[in-house]
Amino acid sequence: MDKLTTKEEELMQILWKLKKAFVKELVAEMPEPKPHYNTVSTVIRKMEEKGFIAHEAFGNTHRYYPKISKDNYRKGYFSNAIDNYFGNSYKNVVSFFANEEKISADELREIIKIIESKKD
């Protein structure tokens, strides 16, 4: 799976939220300073070429919609990151967050309960 650039990911988040949108609606949702309409249009066309979005034509204008769900993208994104940065080891991921103090012992116990409840 191709990865989205930072700008593409920002637009994809908006598109997932709106479900369908014209370029002008995407621009309206972006933070200040807002990019130029043509810039967003170019990025959107690249995202369509990559297969992340598609469009419906309304005369000369297009309304875009996601072709990939947020959940499916997230799964691919994390699988890729875990493979590339953690040797495809979820234990290494959890250890990393524990060492960085991004996850508490209580949260780890909660995760263990979730894993154990799925075994039944």
N, C-alpha and C positions, 0 to 999 in steps of 0.2 A: 504494500500500500504506500502510495506517495504520502509525504508529509505536507501539511499546510505551513506556509510561512507565517510569521507573526501577524502580518496584516490580513492574510487570508483567514487565519484563525479568528481574528477579531470580527471579520465579516460573517464567518460561519456561525459564531456565537449569536450574532444578531439574527441571522437567518433561521437558526434553530428556534429562537424565541418567537419570531414573527410568523414562521412556517412558510409564508410566501411573501415576496416583496419585490417592488420595482427598485431600481438603483436609487431614485430620489428618496425612497423610504429608508433605504439602508444608510444613505448619507445623513438623513435627519436623525437617526439613532446613534450616530457616532459622536464621540466627545469632541469638544473644541480643542484646538482649531480643526474644523472639519476639512477633510480632504476635498479636492475638486471632484465634481461629478465624473469627469472623464477618467480620472485616476481610479476611482472606484469601479467604473465600468470596465476598465482594462483588467483590473485584478479579478473581477467577477468572471470575465471571459476565460482567464487562465484557470480559474477554479473549475469552470465547466469543462475545459479541455482535459483537466486531470480527472474528471469524473465525479467530483464531489457534489456538484449541483447540476440542475437542468433548468429549462425555461419553457414557459408557455408564451406564444406570440400573440400580441394584441396590436395588429397593424404594424407600425414601425417600432413599437416598444415591446420589451420582454419583462415578464414577471418570473422571477427566479424562485426555486425551491430546492431544499436539500435532497440529495439522492442517497445520502448516508446518514443514519441516525447518530445522535450524539453518543449513545451507548456503544454503537459499533466502532465509531472513531476512537472513543476513549479506550476500548479494549485493544485495538490495534496499536494505539499510541503507547499505552503502558506496556504491552507485550514487547514492543520494539525497545523501549527505554530499559526494561528489566533485562532483556537480552544483551543490549549494548553496554550497559553500565553496571550490571550486577551479576554478570555471568549466568543469566537465566535462572537466578536463585531468589525465590521470594524470601527465604531466610535472610539473605544478604540485604534485601530491601528493608525488612523490619529492623535488622541490626543497625542499618544506616540511620533510620529515623530514631531509634532508641539512643544511639550514640550522639546524635545531633540534638537530643532532648526535644524532639518534635512529637514524641508519643510517650505517654505515661504508663506506669506499671498497671494502673487501673484500666487504661484503654487496652493494654495487651491482654489482661485477664478477660475483658469483654470479648476480644477477638477469639481467644481460646474457647470461651463458652459458645460462640457462634459456630466455630469449627466443630466442636464436640456435638452440638445439637444437630448438625447436618449428618453425622455418622449414624444416627439412630434410624 
